[in-house]
Amino acid sequence: MSFEERGETVIGAHSLEELKLVYRVLHRHLTEHTELMDTHFLIELQNFLHAQASADGVDTANHSAWDAWLGNTDAEQ
């Protein structure tokens, strides 16, 4: 796991499980920090995770399946 600075951009290499955790925490607190909602970081993170979930056979339009794949322990099955 690492971060690498490239000019004004920072590239990160992190495990899928860590990215899921970061997404869960950010998503859980969006109402408290609405400025995060339209950031490129959150949008790209969600797009990446949707692609990974789809590759695992998850229907990301099914909120319960998406939540379960993300590791939300309170996700309905």
N, CA and C atoms as a LAMMPS dump frame, in Angstrom:
ITEM: TIMESTEP
0
ITEM: NUMBER OF ATOMS
231
ITEM: BOX BOUNDS ff ff ff
-5.0000000000000000e+02 5.0000000000000000e+02
-5.0000000000000000e+02 5.0000000000000000e+02
-5.0000000000000000e+02 5.0000000000000000e+02
ITEM: ATOMS id mol type element x y z
1 1 1 N 0.831 -1.158 0
2 1 2 C 0 0 0
3 1 3 C 0.887 1.235 0
4 2 1 N 0.563 2.158 -0.884
5 2 2 C 1.436 3.321 -0.952
6 2 3 C 0.753 4.481 -1.662
7 3 1 N 1.328 5.638 -1.481
8 3 2 C 0.971 6.838 -2.227
9 3 3 C 2.216 7.304 -2.96
10 4 1 N 2.023 7.818 -4.158
11 4 2 C 3.143 8.337 -4.941
12 4 3 C 2.711 9.665 -5.54
13 5 1 N 3.533 10.689 -5.337
14 5 2 C 3.24 12.006 -5.878
15 5 3 C 3.761 12.095 -7.304
16 6 1 N 2.89 12.528 -8.212
17 6 2 C 3.267 12.741 -9.614
18 6 3 C 2.798 14.132 -10.008
19 7 1 N 3.71 15.08 -9.905
20 7 2 C 3.329 16.472 -10.154
21 7 3 C 2.347 16.91 -9.085
22 8 1 N 1.177 17.377 -9.517
23 8 2 C 0.152 17.797 -8.569
24 8 3 C -0.867 16.691 -8.29
25 9 1 N -0.575 15.487 -8.761
26 9 2 C -1.462 14.344 -8.577
27 9 3 C -0.829 13.365 -7.61
28 10 1 N -1.664 12.697 -6.833
29 10 2 C -1.191 11.644 -5.937
30 10 3 C -1.837 10.34 -6.385
31 11 1 N -1.011 9.347 -6.633
32 11 2 C -1.456 8.025 -7.057
33 11 3 C -1.398 7.11 -5.836
34 12 1 N -2.446 6.333 -5.624
35 12 2 C -2.473 5.434 -4.481
36 12 3 C -2.684 3.996 -4.907
37 13 1 N -1.991 3.095 -4.262
38 13 2 C -2.172 1.665 -4.498
39 13 3 C -2.585 1.043 -3.167
40 14 1 N -3.855 0.607 -3.109
41 14 2 C -4.395 0.084 -1.853
42 14 3 C -5.234 -1.151 -2.117
43 15 1 N -5.401 -1.956 -1.102
44 15 2 C -6.168 -3.188 -1.258
45 15 3 C -7.648 -2.871 -1.465
46 16 1 N -8.333 -3.787 -2.12
47 16 2 C -9.761 -3.632 -2.357
48 16 3 C -10.514 -3.509 -1.036
49 17 1 N -10.131 -4.282 -0.047
50 17 2 C -10.817 -4.225 1.257
51 17 3 C -10.656 -2.859 1.916
52 18 1 N -9.477 -2.25 1.792
53 18 2 C -9.276 -0.913 2.351
54 18 3 C -10.094 0.125 1.597
55 19 1 N -10.167 -0.009 0.275
56 19 2 C -10.972 0.928 -0.512
57 19 3 C -12.45 0.806 -0.159
58 20 1 N -12.924 -0.414 0.068
59 20 2 C -14.309 -0.605 0.498
60 20 3 C -14.561 0.072 1.838
61 21 1 N -13.617 -0.086 2.768
62 21 2 C -13.741 0.538 4.087
63 21 3 C -13.814 2.053 3.969
64 22 1 N -12.92 2.638 3.196
65 22 2 C -12.912 4.091 3.001
66 22 3 C -14.245 4.551 2.409
67 23 1 N -14.741 3.823 1.413
68 23 2 C -16.008 4.179 0.792
69 23 3 C -17.155 4.087 1.795
70 24 1 N -17.201 3.006 2.577
71 24 2 C -18.281 2.849 3.565
72 24 3 C -18.293 4.004 4.552
73 25 1 N -17.14 4.37 5.056
74 25 2 C -17.056 5.447 6.043
75 25 3 C -17.444 6.783 5.412
76 26 1 N -16.912 7.073 4.227
77 26 2 C -17.259 8.33 3.563
78 26 3 C -18.756 8.392 3.264
79 27 1 N -19.292 7.309 2.733
80 27 2 C -20.709 7.291 2.366
81 27 3 C -21.605 7.458 3.598
82 28 1 N -21.217 6.834 4.695
83 28 2 C -21.996 6.903 5.935
84 28 3 C -22.077 8.334 6.47
85 29 1 N -21.08 9.154 6.172
86 29 2 C -21.02 10.502 6.742
87 29 3 C -21.235 11.616 5.715
88 30 1 N -21.762 11.276 4.554
89 30 2 C -21.972 12.287 3.503
90 30 3 C -22.914 13.401 3.927
91 31 1 N -23.924 13.087 4.706
92 31 2 C -24.859 14.141 5.126
93 31 3 C -24.191 15.16 6.043
94 32 1 N -23.128 14.742 6.715
95 32 2 C -22.382 15.654 7.585
96 32 3 C -21.345 16.46 6.797
97 33 1 N -20.955 15.946 5.631
98 33 2 C -19.904 16.574 4.823
99 33 3 C -20.331 16.567 3.354
100 34 1 N -21.366 17.314 3.043
101 34 2 C -21.934 17.288 1.693
102 34 3 C -20.944 17.761 0.63
103 35 1 N -19.909 18.473 1.026
104 35 2 C -18.906 18.927 0.059
105 35 3 C -18.162 17.754 -0.58
106 36 1 N -18.196 16.593 0.047
107 36 2 C -17.555 15.396 -0.506
108 36 3 C -18.354 14.768 -1.643
109 37 1 N -19.664 15.044 -1.657
110 37 2 C -20.572 14.334 -2.546
111 37 3 C -20.168 14.378 -4.02
112 38 1 N -19.729 15.492 -4.501
113 38 2 C -19.409 15.633 -5.919
114 38 3 C -17.918 15.706 -6.197
115 39 1 N -17.108 15.196 -5.281
116 39 2 C -15.661 15.229 -5.516
117 39 3 C -15.276 14.141 -6.509
118 40 1 N -14.258 14.423 -7.282
119 40 2 C -13.754 13.437 -8.239
120 40 3 C -13.317 12.172 -7.509
121 41 1 N -12.725 12.347 -6.338
122 41 2 C -12.253 11.192 -5.575
123 41 3 C -13.394 10.22 -5.273
124 42 1 N -14.486 10.733 -4.709
125 42 2 C -15.594 9.855 -4.336
126 42 3 C -16.273 9.252 -5.558
127 43 1 N -16.446 10.04 -6.595
128 43 2 C -17.07 9.541 -7.823
129 43 3 C -16.216 8.439 -8.442
130 44 1 N -14.912 8.667 -8.544
131 44 2 C -14.024 7.663 -9.134
132 44 3 C -13.919 6.42 -8.261
133 45 1 N -13.919 6.615 -6.954
134 45 2 C -13.881 5.47 -6.041
135 45 3 C -15.141 4.623 -6.22
136 46 1 N -16.303 5.27 -6.266
137 46 2 C -17.548 4.534 -6.452
138 46 3 C -17.576 3.821 -7.809
139 47 1 N -17.137 4.504 -8.859
140 47 2 C -17.095 3.875 -10.189
141 47 3 C -16.176 2.654 -10.196
142 48 1 N -15.022 2.772 -9.566
143 48 2 C -14.085 1.658 -9.486
144 48 3 C -14.701 0.485 -8.731
145 49 1 N -15.316 0.782 -7.586
146 49 2 C -15.917 -0.275 -6.786
147 49 3 C -17.106 -0.908 -7.5
148 50 1 N -17.904 -0.109 -8.206
149 50 2 C -19.007 -0.68 -8.999
150 50 3 C -18.463 -1.657 -10.037
151 51 1 N -17.394 -1.283 -10.714
152 51 2 C -16.805 -2.155 -11.732
153 51 3 C -16.301 -3.451 -11.108
154 52 1 N -15.664 -3.354 -9.941
155 52 2 C -15.16 -4.555 -9.263
156 52 3 C -16.31 -5.451 -8.823
157 53 1 N -17.36 -4.836 -8.282
158 53 2 C -18.519 -5.607 -7.84
159 53 3 C -19.187 -6.293 -9.027
160 54 1 N -19.333 -5.572 -10.119
161 54 2 C -19.933 -6.153 -11.326
162 54 3 C -19.112 -7.331 -11.826
163 55 1 N -17.787 -7.19 -11.786
164 55 2 C -16.905 -8.282 -12.201
165 55 3 C -17.068 -9.502 -11.296
166 56 1 N -17.48 -9.257 -10.047
167 56 2 C -17.738 -10.351 -9.099
168 56 3 C -19.157 -10.886 -9.23
169 57 1 N -19.919 -10.365 -10.206
170 57 2 C -21.275 -10.847 -10.436
171 57 3 C -22.346 -10.173 -9.608
172 58 1 N -22.018 -9.04 -8.993
173 58 2 C -22.975 -8.321 -8.154
174 58 3 C -23.773 -7.343 -9.009
175 59 1 N -25.081 -7.338 -8.825
176 59 2 C -25.947 -6.352 -9.475
177 59 3 C -25.904 -5.091 -8.626
178 60 1 N -25.113 -4.109 -9.053
179 60 2 C -24.927 -2.903 -8.241
180 60 3 C -26.175 -2.041 -8.175
181 61 1 N -27.169 -2.315 -9.032
182 61 2 C -28.447 -1.602 -8.943
183 61 3 C -29.286 -2.147 -7.785
184 62 1 N -28.936 -3.339 -7.305
185 62 2 C -29.612 -3.934 -6.157
186 62 3 C -28.883 -3.439 -4.908
187 63 1 N -29.501 -2.489 -4.203
188 63 2 C -28.831 -1.821 -3.087
189 63 3 C -28.373 -2.81 -2.009
190 64 1 N -29.191 -3.811 -1.72
191 64 2 C -28.817 -4.793 -0.694
192 64 3 C -27.589 -5.604 -1.11
193 65 1 N -27.551 -6.017 -2.385
194 65 2 C -26.402 -6.781 -2.884
195 65 3 C -25.14 -5.921 -2.881
196 66 1 N -25.283 -4.677 -3.303
197 66 2 C -24.159 -3.73 -3.311
198 66 3 C -23.639 -3.52 -1.891
199 67 1 N -24.549 -3.269 -0.943
200 67 2 C -24.158 -3.077 0.457
201 67 3 C -23.427 -4.294 1.004
202 68 1 N -23.966 -5.476 0.725
203 68 2 C -23.332 -6.7 1.219
204 68 3 C -21.929 -6.857 0.637
205 69 1 N -21.783 -6.586 -0.657
206 69 2 C -20.478 -6.707 -1.305
207 69 3 C -19.474 -5.728 -0.69
208 70 1 N -19.958 -4.532 -0.349
209 70 2 C -19.087 -3.533 0.267
210 70 3 C -18.644 -3.952 1.664
211 71 1 N -19.382 -4.881 2.268
212 71 2 C -19.032 -5.323 3.618
213 71 3 C -19.821 -4.642 4.697
214 72 1 N -20.916 -3.985 4.333
215 72 2 C -21.768 -3.384 5.366
216 72 3 C -22.413 -4.497 6.168
217 73 1 N -22.12 -4.542 7.431
218 73 2 C -22.612 -5.629 8.278
219 73 3 C -24.108 -5.548 8.525
220 74 1 N -24.7 -4.387 8.336
221 74 2 C -26.137 -4.233 8.543
222 74 3 C -26.913 -4.324 7.225
223 75 1 N -26.259 -4.79 6.152
224 75 2 C -26.916 -4.905 4.841
225 75 3 C -27.943 -6.012 4.886
226 76 1 N -29.105 -5.728 4.293
227 76 2 C -30.155 -6.744 4.185
228 76 3 C -29.824 -7.676 3.038
229 77 1 N -30.107 -8.946 3.206
230 77 2 C -29.866 -9.926 2.14
231 77 3 C -31.12 -10.207 1.384
